[in-house]
């Protein structure tokens, strides 16, 4: 008597519904129980319906008969394939021989000068007679204590003496100032940012498939405008002030940033302050060894009436400065993932910087010129150092600058006081028509007619900078009268004599002449109303005289040509 068809049909439905959800052992035991319930012929019928071998059901029936305990797993311990290390006892030593030489510096290692990727290691092991796949190499590396790691920038550079002591000194001084309600600021300059359609690192949320596009190559040429953010972070108020320069990062720019912060924000936050603490790194525009930085700080102290204490972080430790991780890191986060196509976008992005702890940031644009090449004489440096009171503990890092006594006369400007008079014979020589392209009478009339224009432009600059910089626009270069400024601009425009030779004849520094010639050049545009336009629009001389003898020869040849033409 066989098994009824109705029973077999019911089993078929049950198997289709249950077996896909069972693992290997569970299926074996379940099928064995069903076969036992059917009785004679049950093993064959169940094997046919479940599409398994009869030996599988027989194995399950034996396990049920012996009362095998619940294992909690599919296979018994020891089941499955052996690991690669067990199959090949020489695999681990071979892998260690490839990895370890990279640590100890063995130049003979085949991977010494390549990246030890999983595929490279698998290829080398296979070539050495240990066939293995890249994923298996990864598992093996993890099992012997290796992991994928990047470089960690934790090893300090040269350990300067009293490095930790200087950190403690800065911390203690800052806490003392803050407890007294005095301003404590951390300053530094951020890296230059090119202004234009350039790609920037970082990601922002955008509609899917519509990223902000940028050129595939960033070509920054000398004419590309740049932004130099100089940050002032107020530790007590948790506020940031960023002065965005458009020229160069110099000592004058650094102090001008402090001056703007104090004028537009610091004075309102600390109306009764008599002292100011500045923490800065030891390099760059605010270098601890910069006499120019100290000179400009001296002028700033005289203007604001504050006693300024400066504490510099030891060399190589600028990352400890608060402005780096309290202000600049947040600004970088605000500027991520979109091009800075204009200064306005940069200023708005910086000003929008906020944090959950209450940080707010203000940003202004500084379009002043800050030429490089400023130099000080030995006497000027000595005069500046007389105003700088060095601390007993590392005076090269820690010093104080007090404002001059209001009952005494202000300290004389060493550049203005020591400027010798310009020799009259040098002026007479350089105003020769061979060099200026006009007679001396025409030149005198040009100087006289440009004087009102100079006053208008100077007044406009003073109004623009009112309350920001009482020293004026000159960032420390020597002073020059209007007549010789015009002369320097004309000679530079025509290139009939080098600035070096002109400065030597006038008894001035070349950088001073270059600065004032650049500042006066726009005034020459007003000369169109005069009858000297041709003199200023002639092609520039390609090889101007560089010595007094060559200059005399140019004048002699010019006078000879004039005489021969008149005869």
TORNULO-220238 format. One record per residue: residue in one letter; x, y, z of N, C-alpha, C in turn. Coordinates in steps of 0.001 Angstrom, whole numbers, plus 500000, padded with zeros to 6 digits. Layout:
<pts>
aXYZXYZXYZ/...
</pts>
This chain:
<pts>
x500846498809500000500000500000500000500878501236500000/x500755502117498968501604503299498852501069504472499643/x501843505581499546501490506829500253500431507542499420/x499344507997500028498276508659499246498795509912498535/x498179510181497385498582511354496601498257512651497334/x497175512612498107496814513830498853497909514194499851/x498459513198500488499529513446501464500774513994500784/x501117513381499641502310513857498915502117515296498436/x500896515644497994500639517021497535500751518006498692/x500257517590499882500368518475501048501826518687501443/x502635517581501385504059517709501711504780518630500734/x504406518530499457505053519384498443504826520861498749/x503589521182499164503287522578499504504082523017500739/x504141522130501753504881522462502964506365522667502675/x506952521785501882508383521905501576508692523220500838/x507835523584499890508068524822499130508012526056500033/x507198525986501086507035527148501960508088527209503052/x508558526044503550509407526034504744510891525883504414/x511242525002503500512651524673503268513535525883502911/x513086526872502141513967528007501834514405528803503069/x513699528639504201514028529412505402514900528644506380/x515267527399506035516041526561506933517479526460506448/x518406526306507425519798526097507028520011524613506726/x521236524241506467521547522880506018521152521825507057/x521519522000508305521240520988509339519751520929509660/x519123522124509718517694522155510018516879521430508934/x517246521614507685516545520920506594516704519411506726/x517924519014507064518190517572507163517339516928508269/x517286517581509418516502517019510523515002517063510239/x514515518148509638513086518268509340512643517212508329/x513412517029507270513057516024506256513094514622506835/x514043514348507746514117513020508370512883512760509223/x512381513812509928511188513643510755509956513373509887/x509817514049508751508691513820507858508747512416507249/x509949511983506881510085510626506304509724509564507326/x510131509775508588509790508806509639508290508763509884/x507607509917509776506157509963510000505402509241508890/x505938509215507679505270508551506561505400507027506637/x506449506551507327506636505106507427507342504523506217/x506914503302505819507587502621504708507483503451503418/x508635503657502745508688504431501501508742505927501724/x508761506340502991508782507781503274510088508443502867/x511254507750503040512553508332502677512618508633501192/x512169507678500368512210507886498912511272509008498501/x510068509028499079509093510054498688509560511449499099/x510084511562500314510551512889500796511754513351499988/x512696512424499676513880512803498893513479513315497522/x512447512659496913512015513098495588511339514465495658/x510459514682496667509759515969496759510706517119497132/x511649516874498018512564517941498470513776518102497567/x513964517169496600515072517219495650516416517145496382/x516514516180497300517768515917498003518068514433497874/x519250514032498278519610512612498212519055511871499426/x518845510584499244518325509769500344519346509649501467/x520651509765501128521677509692502176521588510870503133/x521170512025502612520994513196503479519914512941504507/x518782512362504064517683512058504991518107510960505959/x518867510001505465519336508932506352520244509484507433/x521110510465507063521995511088508050521197511848509103/x520136512519508653519283513228509598518550512282510536/x518120511108509997517417510142510823518346509574511892/x519625509361511539520595508862512520520829509888513624/x520886511194513236521110512232514244519927512324515201/x518703512148514686517528512174515554517486510954516471/x517924509818515940517884508582516723518886508611517864/x520048509241517647521081509282518686520860510404519685/x519851511258519451519571512348520396520640513425520403/x521125513836519208522159514864519093521674516163519706/x522445516760520633522000518019521266521955519164520251/x521230520211520632521164521418519788522533522083519770/x523087522288518565524437522825518450524479524359518434/x523402524995517974523431526447517826524222526901516619/x524600525998515757525354526316514548525038525290513478/x525424525560512251525115524672511141526060523489511113/x527375523796511203528361522724511126528966522474512499/x529445521263512683530150520932513917531484521662513958/x532067521910515123533380522573515200534401521853514347/x535170522666513614536164522089512731535690521909511317/x534442522245511050533925522093509705534357523235508805/x534150523083507530534501524105506562535950524008506118/x536312524921505187537673524899504664538663525437505683/x539857524938505638540909525442506508541384526805505999/x541908527619506910542402528942506521543654528804505673/x543977529892504987545156529878504115546421529643504916/x546489530212506129547687530017506951547835528566507377/x546701527851507606546777526434507987547160525569506798/x546637525920505627546971525128504431548421525325504015/x548973526528504258550337526841503831551102527381505027/x551811526549505792552515527019506991553565528101506710/x554072528176505495555098529180505186554535530514504733/x553184530644504705552581531867504195552821533064505118/x552565532875506421552724533994507359554169534485507419/x555179533588507538556561534099507511556900534845506221/x556374534343505090556655535027503820556019536412503790/x554788536517504315554134537826504364554873538774505307/x555287538282506462556041539118507396557352539582506788/x557982538737505955559237539136505321559025540273504323/x557827540340503739557544541431502802557183542725503518/x556486542603504649556006543790505356557077544391506244/x557734543579507046558652544099508045559829544879507468/x560419544469506318561526545277505795561147546719505525/x559903546995505251559486548375505024559599549175506321/x559516548485507463559623549168508738561080549337509145/x561921548314508912563301548389509362564224548970508307/x563726549158507067564512549858506061565421548984505231/x565071547724505007565886546839504172565736547251502713/x566797547746502049566663548198500651566512547062499659/x566724545806500080566634544681499161565196544214498995/x564302544589499893562918544140499820562298544528498486/x561570543593497841560957543923496542559900545014496635/x559348545248497826558320546288497984558860547510498704/x560199547616498829560769548712499613560397550067499032/x560360550164497729560129551468497088558782551532496397/x557854550650496774556506550681496203555488550719497334/x554247550975496966553171550967497943552760549532498234/x552781549157499506552455547779499877550945547607499924/x550309547596498766548870547363498712548595545874498793/x547329545514499018546973544109499123547283543367497829/x547016543998496689547279543327495407548780543150495175/x549586544151495577551034544005495440551536542856496305/x551044542785497536551471541694498418551022540339497888/x549778540252497400549292538979496859550115538559495649/x550471539521494791551268539188493614552659538684494001/x553297539340494987554623538918495413554580537541496093/x553557537299496905553447535993497572553185534876496566/x552347535157495597552060534137494571553314533809493784/x554098534846493435555342534607492699556345533819493532/x556243533952494879557168533227495765556676531819496094/x555587531365495461555095530013495688554046529909496759/x553394531019497122552330531014498119551094531658497499/x550372530927496635549214531530495950548144531979496950/x547694533211496799546713533781497719546051534968497030/x544837535273497414544117536408496836544330537653497693/x544006538819497116544176540082497842543284540151499082/x541965539762499019541155539786500252541711538881501338/x542267537719500928542843536812501924544073537433502581/x544850538199501828545997538907502408545530539914503448/x544420540609503133543883541571504093543456540908505384/x542757539764505284542332539042506487543533538550507289/x544558538110506564545752537603507247546491538730507969/x546554539905507338547214541045507980546484541449509259/x545158541461509210544390541795510411544634540768511517/x544760539500511133544937538450512141546289538541512835/x547305539115512167548630539206512798548898540608513338/x547832541444513424547964542715514134548245543932513278/x548045543847511963548236545003511098546878545628510769/x546864546929510486545664547635510040546071548722509063/x545113549167508257545374550206507262545393551565507961/x546516552294507909546691553541508640547336554590507747/x546958555856507995547626556974507363548730557497508263/x549452558501507778550515559094508581549905559971509672/x550489559957510827550019560760511965551023561876512228/x550553563117512105551438564269512320551474564597513815/x552190563761514548552286563946515993553718564182516457/x554711563889515619556100564037516029556522565484515915/x556863566097517003557257567510517014558612567672516354/x558849568874515842560122569175515209561191569438516257/x562057570395515952563120570717516884562527571211518196/x562977570651519266562474571008520592563251572212521098/x562621573385521025563282574586521507563301574562523028/x564310575182523635564363575198525108563139575906525693/x562693575433526819561567576027527554560296576101526708/x560117575111525839558920575095524989557660575000525837/x557629574020526730556452573846527581556314574994528571/x557442575502529041557387576617529980556773577853529330/x557053578048528037556451579188527337554948578999527186/x554509577759526927553067577491526867552393577837528197/x553018577420529300552446577711530617552449579205530896/x553484579887530435553560581341530639552450582051529864/x552231581621528619551158582228527816549803581974528475/x549581580741528934548298580409529536548057581196530820/x549067581287531655548904582011532920548672583499532682/x549403584074531740549231585510531453547855585787530868/x547396584926529955546063585113529363544977585014530421/x545107584041531338544102583911532397544095585138533303/x545276585703533581545342586897534425544671588082533751/x544915588267532456544280589367531727542770589188531685/x542311587958531389540869587717531283540178587916532621/x540837587509533709540219587692535027540064589167535380/x540878590030534788540792591469535041539914592193534024/x539287591414533121538421592031532121539161592742531019/x540428592381530776541248593017529741541192592190528460/x541358592832527317541271592094526045542472591195525823/x542197589978525350543221589015524952542870588533523554/x543748588758522586543473588384521201544570587483520688/x544174586572519812545088585681519109545063586069517637/x546233586292517047546295586824515682547148585928514799/x546817585930513526547617585241512515546986585495511154/x547737585221510101547243585369508733546915584000508170/x545750583886507533545353582651506852546015582609505481/x546034581457504863546661581336503547545913582177502508/x546638582573501469546040583386500412544946582609499685/x543888583321499337542787582726498584542685583422497232/x542843582694496102542672583339494794541209583684494560/x540985584851494002539631585306493708539341585021492235/x538338584218491988537986583859490616537257582523490587/x537083582008489393536353580758489201537311579584489381/x537683579316490636538610578240490960537907577224491853/x538247575949491649537650574887492460538159574972493890/x537299574611494829537668574605496241537320573251496840/x538118572841497813537874571564498478536619571647499337/x536061570488499631534875570435500477533624570107499676/x532560569718500390531299569333499755530142570072500410/x529149570406499614527932571034500104526728570306499494/x525586570412500153524373569778499633523854570558498425/x523603569821497346523099570385496102522027569446495553/x521181569916494629520261568983493952521044567867493288/x520530566664493364521237565506492837521526565673491358/x522807565444490995523225565558489607523469566973489138/x523502567946490059523722569347489673524793569971490551/x526052569483490466527114570069491296527541571437490759/x528178572220491601528786573470491151530000573116490308/x530067573632489100531157573284488191532269574318488265/x533462573873487923534645574734487904535581574213486827/x536498575037486324537462574567485312538269573391485849/x538670572495484924539396571305485354540831571611485753/x541344572807485405542680573216485821542594574625486406/x543318574839487494543371576160488121544686576831487734/x544603577767486807545781578513486386545747579886487053/x546605580078488055546676581346488783547858582124488235/x547572583216487526548636584040486952548909585227487865/x549979585995487592550308587131488469549212588179488550/x548332588254487554547269589266487579546020588786488324/x546002587536488774544839587035489502544739587725490858/x543611588343491168543484588978492491543490587935493595/x544075588302494709544153587395495847543571588077497078/x543160587263498016542667587750499300543548587170500394/x543970588028501325544811587606502445544042587865503728/x543356586864504267542601587076505503543534587087506722/x543514588175507465544275588267508712543265588258509852/x543355587240510702542348587036511735542771587560513094/x541809588144513803541981588571515195540874587889515995/x541255586925516833540271586186517626540306586678519068/x539166587150519548539032587666520916538624586507521824/x539534586090522720539264584945523578538164585248524581/x538115586469525084537129586795526101535723586899525564/x535545587491524390534226587681523790533818586550522865/x534748585657522527534504584590521547533989585177520237/x534709586193519745534371586839518483535608586874517593/x535376586885516299536467586950515345536356588188514483/x537498588725514113537569589882513223538569589524512133/x538164589646510880539030589275509763539199590482508855/x540443590904508685540787591988507768541314591348506483/x540560591463505396540899590796504139541713591755503278/x543012591507503191543888592351502385543907591921500940/x544268592855500073544324592576498632545726592739498063/x546713593057498925548056593327498407549052592278498894/x549688592524500035550708591610500548550575591471502058/x551087590356502554551069590094503994552359590621504597/x552333591835505105553506592475505681553232592841507134/x554276593328507806554113593764509195553128594917509288/x553170595833508313552233596964508317550792596466508180/x550586595441507354549242594878507190548770594212508483/x549671593515509163549296592844510410548853593854511467/x549623594937511625549272595939512643548041596724512212/x547876596960510903546675597651510437545427596826510752/x545552595497510682544421594638511038544070594804512509/x545094594848513362544844595091514785544233596469515001/x544719597459514278544202598822514425542723598882514041/x542358598218512967540955598220512539540077597472513539/x540592596349514045539805595623515045539550596494516272/x540581597164516763540416597978517965539477599157517696/x539599599786516538538794600966516237537325600623516054/x537044599478515394535665599174515027534976598182515957/x535743597449516782535101596476517653535707596451519049/x537007596380519151537640596243520456537348597398521392/x537362598614520864537118599777521716535713599734522329/x534719599233521547533354599135522070533229598003523097/x533946596885522888533859595763523814534621596018525111/x535681596828525038536506597092526222536724598601526363/x535701599349526743535829600822526792536801601299527865/x537018600511528921537880600948530025539245600268530000/x539563599572528944540816598808528897542011599747528792/x543055599412529508544319600144529435545453599269528925/x545186597949528825546219597026528374545610596060527362/x546456595517526532546040594563525492547077593458525426/x546607592201525414547497591051525278547300590438523902/x548399590224523191548387589644521849549212588365521879/x548634587260521428549385586018521246549525585775519750/x550730585453519320551009585268517897552073584203517740/x552212583684516517553293582739516277554606583505516100/x555680582765515836557001583388515787557474583703514380/x556655583453513372557083583711512002556090584560511250/x556385584805509978555478585563509133555544587053509391/x554438587733509070554399589186509201554527589626510644/x554005588827511598554098589168513011555202588382513698/x556332588275513028557448587491513546557990588092514840/x558479587211515714559058587668516971560356588434516743/x561015588190515608562278588858515325562112590074514414/x560881590434514057560649591520513101560695592873513808/x561665593704513453561718595061513973560602595922513374/x560208595609512132559130596375511505557818596157512247/x557557594904512671556345594629513433556345595396514745/x557485595427515417557578596167516677557432597667516445/x557986598184515336557870599602515054556411599998514824/x555690599199514036554285599512513781553436599337515039/x553781598344515888553073598192517147553301599395518062/x554515599957518011554799601147518810553906602306518388/x553756602498517079552868603558516590551419603291516980/x551010602015516919549645601663517306549406601929518792/x550382601590519631550246601852521069550129603346521340/x550889604164520605550796605616520783549425606138520373/x548834605541519336547541606014518843546401605653519795/x546378604394520242545240603923521047545447604118522538/x546677604422522971546933604637524385546970603366525212/x547076602199524577547105600920525284548541600468525504/x548775599836526642550032599136526872549885597740526283/x550667597448525260550492596212524481551536595192524912/x551075594027525348551949592902525681551814591846524588/x552943591407524074552959590420522988553658589166523484/x553000588017523318553567586714523656553589585865522397/x554774585439521985554920584629520775555041583153521154/x554354582304520384554535580873520554555909580462520027/x556526579459520627557850579033520150557797578601518688/x558912578657517979558928578235516572558439576801516409/x557637576579515386557121575247515092555910574847515898/x555318575789516639554158575450517478552983576377517193/x552918576941515990551863577911515693550470577285515728/x550371575946515581549053575312515599548391575397516971/x549177575709517996548596575853519329547915577200519504/x548122578119518570547509579434518677545992579312518513/x545246579976519385543789579814519408543137580192518083/x543694581181517386543045581638516161542985580531515115/x543905579568515197543945578500514204542736577578514313/x542453577082515538541385576080515668540096576656516229/x540074577933516601538834578542517050538186579387515950/x539008579948515062538476580854514034538726580326512627/x539978580061512285540297579693510904539662578367510502/x539575577412511412538958576132511066537485576312510717/x536795577203511436535384577447511148535211578234509848/x536125579150509562536057579899508308536267578960507126/x537231578049507242537455577067506178536201576234505945/x535510575896507010534255575136506884533197575962506153/x533172577272506395532182578129505742532488578340504257/x533768578244503885534166578516502497534223577264501641/x533802576133502170534009574870501454533077574758500246/x533579574111499213532742573620498135532150574633497185/x532633575883497167532112576825496176533193577832495839/x533238578313494605534307579238494204534095580621494797/x535214581301495044535177582675495547535381583597494353/x534297583931493691534386584702492450534524586196492681/x534349586668493897534496588106494175534831588287495642/x535360589467495950535648589782497348534364589842498171/x533280590270497560532023590384498283531545589011498768/x531677587993497910531283586642498311532167586153499458/x533460586443499381534368586032500453533990586702501770/x533737588007501739533393588726502962532084588211503557/x531092587981502703529806587488503201529941586073503779/x530744585236503145530919583870503648531625583875504998/x532648584711505134533351584783506421532432585342507498/x531677586398507171530795587020508161529655586103508577/x529319585120507737528237584183508071528705583043508961/x529989583009509325530511581934510153529912582009511554/x529355580904512015528752580806513346529079579429513936/x529031579350515252529166578068515930528104577962517013/x527854576727517473526870576517518525527304577123519847/x528624577345520020529105577927521270528990579443521287/x528568580055520175528335581498520168529327582333519393/x530240581704518652531216582483517879530536583294516794/x530903584570516680530475585436515583531711586046514947/x531636586308513654532792586790512909532390587999512073/x533243589003512047533076590170511182534242590221510207/x533986590714509003535023590775507976534933592099507235/x536077592700506953536156593945506197537217593787505119/x537113594603504083538054594562502965539090595660503137/x540344595313502977541459596254503099542151596351501739/x541898597448501020542457597625499681543710598480499683/x544325598707500844545552599493500915546721598744500286/x547726599501499879548961598922499356549941598730500509/x550600597569500517551594597263501537552861596767500842/x553682597694500317554883597272499579555869596550500486/x556608595651499876557675594952500593558979595715500430/x560007595271501110561320595885500976561613596980501975/x560772597150502985561046598165503998562281597769504795/x563169598712505001564383598454505769564557599542506814/x565238599199507868565520600140508945567023600216509148/x567499601419509466568912601579509767569210601071511171/x570459600996511487570857600526512816570355601471513897/x570417602774513633569944603747514621568432603654514799/x567708603414513715566252603292513807565862602052514617/x566585600958514412566302599765515200566577600005516675/x567651600722516952567983601004518343566901601858518989/x566372602831518222565313603686518770564049602890519054/x563749601921518205562557601097518419562735600200519635/x563904599583519769564137598673520876564130599397522213/x564373600699522213564282601457523459562846601533523964/x561899601421523065560485601445523458559971600064523851/x560706599015523514560258597640523763560867597150525073/x560032596813526021560481596291527310560398594767527278/x561551594126527231561617592669527147561389592045528514/x560621590953528557560395590242529812561667589523530247/x561734589233531535562888588486532041562896587062531510/x561701586502531303561615585137530783561498585180529263/x562529584767528574562563584723527103562057586037526506/x562847587067526669562478588379526143562360588427524642/x562948587438523938562802587413522482561386587004522079/x560655586353522997559275585942522731558256586830523436/x558624587373524555557676588094525403558172589512525661/x557365590486525302557765591882525489556515592754525595/x556731593966526095555648594921526310556029596260525706/x555060596909525061555256598230524455554252599179525098/x554761600195525778553898601169526437553765602411525572/x552603603082525601552460604340524843553310605438525477/x553645606461524699554441607559525243553611608357526244/x554303608978527163553644609770528203552959610969527566/x551674611165527894550916612267527287551463613622527693/x552232613705528799552794614980529233554089615298528509/x554589614358527744555821614569526996555505614683525515/x556474615176524797556291615278523345556313613886522737/x555531613659521692555547612350521041556933612022520512/x557301610766520505558611610391519965558712610761518497/x559854611244518129560050611673516742560088610478515821/x559543610680514651559587609635513633561019609531513135/x561707608399513357563111608317512963563317608494511478/x562354608091510651562525608234509206562452609697508796/x561452610440509403561280611829509031562413612684509615/x562813612362510879563789613222511537565168613107510907/x565523611942510413566870611725509925567001611927508416/x565915612324507731565997612506506288566813613758505981/x567955613626505298568776614805504985568140615604503852/x568476616880503744567941617682502637568458617179501294/x567630617332500278568011616881498937568915617935498296/x570055617532497770570952618509497143570277619216495968/x570433620551495930569805621332494859570389620973493495/x571706620669493458572323620329492168571780619019491615/x571394618076492503570828616817492036569453617044491419/x568644617915492069567330618237491517567473618927490167/x568439619861490077568652620598488814569054619623487712/x569916618663488036570371617704487026569226616814486553/x568419616307487489567370615349487137566165615994486460/x566021617323486572564927618004485882565331618480484493/x566459618036483992566887618391482640565867617867481636/x565631618619480587564622618241479590564966616933478889/x566241616537478886566620615255478283566020614093479065/x565727614312480344565189613247481192563686613366481369/x563173614579481562561747614757481821560928614943480557/x561595615315479432560858615554478200560199616920478167/x560515617794479110559928619139479168560957620074479769/x560752621347479531561669622326480105561460622403481614/x562424623022482281562306623157483732561124624052484098/x560836625031483248559676625892483511558382625084483387/x558309624221482389557126623369482242556988622400483418/x558123621889483885558067620975485014557577621691486279/x558073622919486491557621623671487659556124623953487574/x555646624256486355554224624527486199553406623246486421/x553970622077486002553292620797486242553157620530487739/x554232620773488483554188620551489930553150621463490569/x553118622700490135552187623672490721550738623308490375/x550487622897489134549115622586488717548606621278489329/x549518620347489677549095619076490265548906619156491778/x549337620275492387549212620406493834547752620351494294/x546795621043493656545388620916494088544854619488493939/x545256618820492865544820617427492683545356616544493804/x546614616795494182547199616013495276546432616215496568/x546044617462496831545320617750498072543949617069498080/x543275617081496927541952616446496859542067614940497114/x543041614298496464543202612862496654543643612536498078/x544508613369498658544957613132500026543796613264501011/x542935614274500786541783614458501664540807613289501531/x540625612797500308539741611643500114540287610411500834/x541599610226500804542198609093501505542044609240503007/x542216610468503520542069610675504957540645610398505408/x539662610818504610538270610543504963537982609048504943/x538553608371503963538332606931503851538937606182505024/x540064606661505526540784605967506575540581606609507941/x539617607528508055539408608231509311539101607227510425/x539820607365511527539624606494512669540297605144512548/x540950604882511386541571603579511196543077603640511346/x543698604686510813545156604759510809545576606222510833/x545890606729511983546245608132512093547614608448511517/x548385607416511249549699607659510664549604607950509172/x548424607804508590548301608032507155548560606765506382/x548670606939505077548764605755504218550180605227504114/x551191606075504386552572605652504259552887604568505292/x553188603345504870553418602265505827554862602172506287/x555541603313506553556871603267507109557977603665506169/x557710604036504902558749604467503991559101605920504274/x560254606338503774560677607718503981559726608706503333/x559742609939503846558850610978503339559549611767502234/x558749612281501314559250613010500156558293614146499859/x558840615313499519557969616450499216557305616263497858/x556279617096497626555457616932496423556275617098495150/x557197618047495130557988618305493921558792617069493519/x559436616462494483560272615312494146559442614048493947/x558230614001494497557341612894494169556961612926492699/x556615614132492205556269614276490790557473613950489920/x558651614405490343559861614132489574560112612624489495/x559980611922490614560199610474490613559181609767489722/x557918610248489728556882609620488904557163609835487418/x557581611041487048557871611340485636559054610510485146/x560136610469485947561316609708485531560998608210485459/x560163607738486376559783606319486331558880606045485138/x558005606988484808557098606829483664557872606777482358/x558879607633482220559655607687480974560822606701480979/x561220606219482169562320605273482289563605605823481671/x563846607117481881565045607743481333566233607668482275/x566009607223483504567088607013484461566579605993485475/x567450605132485922567024604100486866566686604715488217/x565758604073488924565402604552490259566575604444491223/x567435603465491007568597603318491884569520604515491784/x569782604945490552570647606119490358569953607382490848/x568645607505490591567906608676491072567956608768492588/x567755607629493267567797607633494729569175608004495242/x570217607551494564571576607891495008571856609377494863/x571360609977493772571574611405493572570775612247494566/x569552611805494877568697612571495792568977612265497254/x569784611253497531570075610920498918568925610232499613/x568173609435498882567038608716499431567174607217499130/x566379606411499849566366604974499613565570604664498343/x566014603664497587565318603325496346563875602906496611/x563638602153497696562271601725498004561371602923498302/x561949603936498938561171605150499206560742605805497899/x561691605925496966561383606547495681560359605710494912/x560523604393494926559594603524494207558189603633494787/x558085603688496110556773603794496756556071605087496357/x556773606219496482556137607511496199555878607704494699/x556739607148493852556478607226492413555200606464492060/x555026605304492664553811604504492423552567605230492929/x552665605875494077551525606578494642551182607847493866/x552181608472493215551970609744492507551612609528491052/x551849608342490517551603608091489102550177608447488661/x549121608152489471547772608531489011547589610034488809/x548372610858489493548240612314489322548620612755487919/x549506612009487270549961612408485935548833612347484917/x547750611653485243546608611620484321545989613000484172/x546142613863485195545614615221485117546481616126484260/x547640615640483829548529616468483009548011616614481591/x546939615910481229546402616027479874545924617434479591/x545503618159480640545045619529480438546203620473480170/x547424620036480445548612620860480207549208620511478848/x550152621320478425550744621114477107552002620247477220/x551912619167477971553077618289478147552691616830477932/x551529616604477330551064615228477144552048614415476319/x552638615025475315553578614308474450554792613825475231/x555217614620476215556388614236476998556119612991477827/x554861612819478284554530611685479152554067610465478380/x553787610620477089553306609489476290554368608961475343/x555593609493475412556658608965474568557016607542474998/x557496606724474072557889605354474431558948605347475519/x558837604385476419559803604284477507561173603919476962/x562191604480477591563558604170477193563881602735477596/x564491601977476720564743600556476990565999600339477823/x566981601200477697568238601040478438568581602356479124/x567974602627480264568252603887480953569659603886481537/x570272605045481693571624605115482281571601604653483730/x572665603936484091572768603402485438573879604040486254/x574716604859485607575805605544486306575727607029486009/x576408607819486852576408609273486651577091609620485335/x578152608894484984578852609166483721577921608918482531/x577170607801482566576240607521481476575140608574481417/x574704609051482579573681610090482607574196611385482003/x575426611755482318576021612959481737576157612832480223/x576479611612479753576597611399478310575254611563477613/x574164611090478253572839611248477665572492612721477533/x572776613501478573572471614939478532573336615639477498/x574622615256477419575530615881476433575059615579475016/x574700614332474741574215613976473397572926614728473071/x572056614878474048570793615590473826571053617061473473/x571952617698474215572260619107473941572957619280472593/x573790618302472231574458618377470924573439618267469797/x572473617385469948571435617246468925570591618507468823/x570314619151469945569544620399469927570322621483469180/x571621621600469456572444622637468797572555622382467299/x572773621099466940572907620792465510571595621027464777/x570482620772465433569188621003464805568895622482464626/x569299623305465597569047624749465492569955625409464479/x571176624861464301572088625452463317571717625036461905/
</pts>
